[in-house]
Amino acid sequence: MTASEPTSVSRPRTTPKTPRDDAPRRDVRRAWAAYAVSQAGSGIGAGALPLVAILLLDASDWQV
């Protein structure tokens, strides 16, 4: 071994992560993202549909 070669550092062994370790967290993140997208779509729909009715269909305020 020469002086220019890096020396290896021994690190403590850890148990490898299994695919199941992140599964519960991933499921919660997926459910939260789906809920957020659903709520955003509901909010846009609640605001856009009356606006479309008023502007395009010439509906009165009472008809909306």
Secondary structure, DSSP 8 states (H G I E B T S, - for coil): --TTS-------------TTTTHHHHHHHHHHHHHHHHHHHHHHHHHHHHHHHHHTS---TTT-
